[in-house]
Amino acid sequence: MPFVDLLKVIANDFGVYVSSSDTKADILDKLNKFLIEKYSFGYDVVLIIDEAQDLDISSLEEIRLLSNLETEKDKLIQIILVGQPELRDKLKRVELRQLSQRIAVRYHLLPLDRKDMEKYIEHRIMLGKPKNKPIFTKKSLDIIYKYSRGIPRMINIICDAALLSGYVEETFTISDKLVKEIVEELGLDIEEKEEKKSEEKKAQDFNEEIRRRIWDIEKRLSNLEIKYERELELTKELASKEKELELRRKILNEKLEELRKK
């Protein structure tokens, strides 16, 4: 989104009228007047930009222009950038060094643990003030935690889809079966399936390697047996020839003895 379009969205959200012909400078001037007016009444104006990682580098860099709107003593607007880990990586780029230096507070939201996730879901449900409170079973919560990994955005996606499915099926009990179906529909089990396939492939490759080694060992044993049998035959032949030679030697000795006597 070009920065001028982003400015128009911001102005509209603040209730500041901008026309299609307004330039970036025009919009900034109108926003500045709006902020000065709010400041004079003692209001603090906060701009929250969600999914900020989707903004291009130039738009992120120009957000500094908004942070320049200030009085001699105070800032007229506080800006909060909310995004995925990709935003943190973007802010490390050289082009955004000046913007990064102006960030006063940084916070990386860690995944919720199993207990906090359950409290989070309970809190979100109560905010909706339902007439009939939906109930997530323990097994369904276990599945949600497994596939969301405690990340609030993923928890919201799974729970929203599960609640909608429960509404369609006219049930207030969100079962593990229902959540499993949602997980499959959202394709969140693909990674698990791929890991399972990978493990099966590794097991298959391992078995193939074992079979190959066994075949190799059997082949070597067979060759050794053949070699042993040949050596055994040669040994027998040598023993037989030695006996034969011994017999001939004995006969010769007897004949020599007879000749000496004559």
C-alpha positions in Angstrom: 0.0 0.0 0.0 1.5 3.4 -1.0 2.1 5.7 2.0 -0.4 8.3 0.7 -3.1 5.7 0.7 -2.1 4.6 4.2 -2.4 8.2 5.3 -5.9 8.4 3.9 -7.0 5.3 5.8 -5.5 6.8 9.0 -7.2 10.1 8.4 -10.6 8.4 7.7 -10.3 6.3 10.9 -9.7 9.5 12.9 -12.7 11.1 11.2 -10.6 13.6 9.3 -12.0 14.4 5.9 -9.6 14.0 2.9 -10.4 14.3 -0.8 -9.1 12.1 -3.6 -7.0 15.0 -4.8 -5.2 15.6 -1.5 -1.5 15.1 -1.6 0.6 13.6 1.1 1.5 17.1 2.4 -2.2 18.0 2.5 -3.2 15.0 4.5 -0.3 15.4 6.9 -1.3 19.1 7.4 -4.9 18.0 8.2 -3.8 15.3 10.6 -1.5 17.8 12.3 -4.4 20.2 12.8 -6.6 17.3 14.1 -3.9 16.2 16.6 -3.3 19.8 17.8 -7.0 20.1 18.5 -7.1 16.9 20.4 -4.0 17.9 22.3 -5.6 21.2 23.4 -8.4 19.2 25.0 -6.0 17.0 26.8 -6.5 13.9 24.7 -3.8 11.3 23.9 -4.0 10.1 20.4 -2.8 6.6 19.7 -2.4 5.0 16.2 -2.3 1.2 16.1 -1.2 -0.3 12.9 -1.9 -4.1 12.9 -0.2 -6.6 10.6 2.6 -4.0 10.1 4.9 -6.6 8.7 2.8 -6.3 5.4 3.8 -2.7 4.9 6.6 -2.1 2.4 9.9 -0.6 3.4 9.1 2.9 2.1 5.8 3.0 4.0 7.4 1.9 7.2 10.1 4.5 6.7 7.6 7.3 6.1 5.7 6.5 9.3 8.5 8.5 10.9 6.8 11.6 9.3 3.8 10.9 11.6 6.1 10.7 14.6 7.4 14.1 13.7 4.0 15.7 14.5 4.7 17.2 17.9 4.6 20.4 19.9 7.7 22.0 21.5 7.2 19.7 24.6 5.1 16.7 23.7 4.4 14.2 20.9 1.0 14.7 19.3 0.6 11.0 18.5 1.8 7.7 19.8 2.3 5.0 17.2 2.1 1.2 18.0 3.2 -1.2 15.3 1.8 -4.7 15.8 2.9 -7.6 13.6 4.3 -11.0 13.1 8.0 -11.8 13.7 8.7 -10.7 10.1 8.2 -7.1 11.4 11.0 -7.5 13.8 13.2 -8.8 11.0 12.2 -5.8 8.8 13.1 -3.3 11.4 16.6 -4.7 11.5 17.2 -3.6 7.9 19.6 -0.7 7.3 16.9 1.3 5.4 14.8 1.4 8.5 17.5 2.2 11.0 16.1 5.7 11.8 12.6 4.3 12.4 14.0 1.5 14.5 15.9 4.1 16.6 12.7 5.9 17.4 11.0 2.9 18.9 10.9 3.4 22.6 9.3 0.1 23.7 9.5 -3.3 22.1 7.6 -6.4 23.2 7.6 -9.8 21.7 4.5 -11.7 22.7 5.5 -15.3 23.5 3.1 -18.2 22.9 0.6 -18.9 25.7 1.0 -22.0 27.9 -1.8 -24.5 28.1 -3.4 -23.0 31.2 -3.2 -19.4 29.9 -4.7 -20.5 26.6 -7.7 -21.9 28.3 -8.2 -18.6 30.3 -7.7 -16.6 27.0 -10.5 -18.6 25.3 -12.7 -18.2 28.3 -12.1 -14.4 28.3 -12.9 -14.1 24.6 -16.1 -16.0 25.0 -17.2 -13.9 27.9 -16.5 -10.7 25.9 -19.1 -11.9 23.4 -21.7 -12.2 26.2 -23.4 -15.3 24.7 -26.9 -16.3 25.8 -25.8 -19.9 25.8 -22.1 -20.3 26.7 -20.3 -22.8 24.4 -18.2 -25.4 26.1 -14.8 -26.6 24.9 -14.1 -30.1 26.2 -10.7 -30.8 27.7 -9.7 -32.9 24.7 -10.8 -30.2 22.3 -8.6 -27.7 24.2 -5.7 -30.1 24.0 -6.0 -30.3 20.3 -6.3 -26.5 19.9 -3.2 -26.1 22.0 -1.3 -28.7 20.0 -2.0 -27.1 16.6 -2.0 -23.4 17.7 1.2 -23.9 19.6 -0.2 -21.3 22.0 -0.1 -18.5 19.4 -3.1 -16.2 20.0 -3.7 -15.6 16.3 -3.9 -19.4 15.6 -6.0 -19.9 18.7 -8.5 -17.3 17.3 -8.6 -18.9 13.9 -9.3 -22.5 15.2 -11.8 -21.3 17.8 -13.7 -19.1 15.4 -14.0 -21.9 12.9 -15.0 -24.4 15.7 -17.7 -22.1 17.1 -19.1 -21.4 13.6 -19.2 -25.2 13.0 -20.9 -25.7 16.4 -23.5 -23.1 15.4 -24.1 -24.9 12.1 -24.5 -28.2 13.9 -26.7 -26.6 16.6 -24.5 -27.7 19.5 -22.9 -25.7 22.4 -20.4 -28.4 23.1 -17.2 -28.1 21.1 -15.9 -31.6 21.0 -12.5 -33.0 20.1 -14.0 -34.6 17.0 -15.3 -31.2 15.8 -12.0 -29.5 16.4 -10.1 -32.3 14.6 -12.3 -31.7 11.6 -11.5 -27.9 11.7 -7.8 -28.6 12.0 -8.0 -30.8 8.9 -10.1 -28.3 7.0 -7.6 -25.5 7.8 -4.7 -27.8 6.8 -3.0 -27.3 10.1 -2.2 -31.0 10.3 -0.2 -31.0 7.1 3.0 -30.4 8.9 2.2 -33.3 11.2 1.4 -35.5 8.3 4.6 -34.5 6.5 6.6 -35.2 9.7 4.8 -38.6 9.9 5.6 -39.3 6.3 9.2 -38.3 6.9 9.4 -40.6 9.9 7.9 -43.4 7.9 10.3 -42.7 5.0 13.2 -42.7 7.5 12.0 -46.0 9.0 11.6 -47.5 5.5 15.1 -46.3 4.5 16.5 -47.7 7.7 14.8 -51.1 7.1 16.1 -51.1 3.6 19.6 -50.3 4.9 19.3 -53.1 7.4 18.1 -55.5 4.7 21.0 -54.5 2.5 23.5 -55.0 5.2 22.0 -58.4 6.2 22.1 -59.4 2.5 25.7 -58.2 2.3 26.7 -60.2 5.5 24.9 -63.3 4.2 26.7 -62.9 0.9 30.1 -62.6 2.7 29.2 -65.6 4.9 28.3 -67.6 1.8 31.6 -66.7 0.2 33.4 -67.6 3.4 31.6 -71.0 3.5 32.6 -71.7 -0.1 36.2 -70.6 0.6 36.2 -72.8 3.7 34.8 -75.8 1.8 37.5 -75.4 -0.8 40.2 -75.1 1.8 38.8 -78.1 3.6 38.9 -80.1 0.3 42.5 -79.0 -0.3 43.4 -80.0 3.2 41.9 -83.4 2.7 43.7 -83.7 -0.7 47.0 -82.7 0.9 46.4 -85.2 3.8 45.6 -87.9 1.3 48.7 -87.2 -0.7 50.8 -87.1 2.4 49.5 -90.6 3.3 50.3 -91.7 -0.2 53.8 -90.3 0.0 54.3 -91.8 3.4 53.2 -95.2 2.0 55.6 -94.9 -0.9 58.4 -93.9 1.4 57.7 -96.9 3.5 57.7 -99.2 0.5 61.0 -97.7 -0.8 62.6 -98.1 2.6 61.6 -101.8 2.7 63.1 -102.4 -0.8 66.3 -100.6 0.1 66.5 -102.8 3.2 66.1 -105.9 1.1 68.8 -104.8 -1.3 71.2 -104.2 1.6 70.6 -107.7 2.9 71.4 -109.2 -0.5 
